[in-house]
């Protein structure tokens, strides 16, 4: 069996909306590149350091900004 992980940053985008922030505001506050934010917009993996930086700026926990759904795939 192979384990497949699906990452979703929907919680982050909802948190930004709740705080009336745009992605460009997040880029400015975290000093992350727009390419990293674009990867997140496509639900691609990013470095844990990136997620920690976002959590520090937004004063939140990791599970406030990301969902990791793991399923086991049958061969």
N, C-alpha and C positions, 0 to 999 in steps of 0.2 A: 504494500500500500504506500501511496505517496501522499504527503500532506500538502495541501494548497492553502495559501494565505491570501486573503483579499483585504486590502487596506482601504479605509475610507476616511477622508478628512472632512466629511460633511459637518461634523460637530464643530470644527474650527470655523467653517464658513458661517454657520449659524451663530456662533459666538461673536464673530466680527459684526454680523448684522445687528445683534442685540446691543453691541457696544457702539453702533453707528460708525464703524470703521470700514475702510475699503482695503483691498489687497495692497494698494500702493501705500497706504498708511502703515500696514504691517511690514512692508519692505523697508520703509523709512525707520520704523521703530526698532526693527531687529537687525538692520543692515545686511539682510540676506539679499541674494540676487533675484531678479525677476525670473530667471530660469528655474531656480529652486521652487519658487511659488507656483510656477507653471507646471512643474512635475507633480506637485501636490494637487493641483487642479485636475490632473489626469489620474489621480489616485495611484501614483507611482511611489516607490519607496524612496525615502530620503534618510540621511544620517541621523542617528539619535541625537547628536549634538545640535542639529537644526531644530528638532522638536523641543529639546530642553531650552534653547534660546527663546523660542516662541512662548513656552510656558512661563519663563521668567518675566518676559515683557508683559504678558497678559495676566500674570499672577494667577495661574491656574495649574491643574494637574494634567498629566499626560492623557489620562482617560477622558478629560474634558475636550480634547481636540482630535483624538484619533480613535477609530474602531478597528480592531483586528479580528476578522472573522476567519477562523480556521476550520476547514472541513477535510475529512479524509476521503481521498479518491480511491475507488476500487479499481484494481488492475484487471 
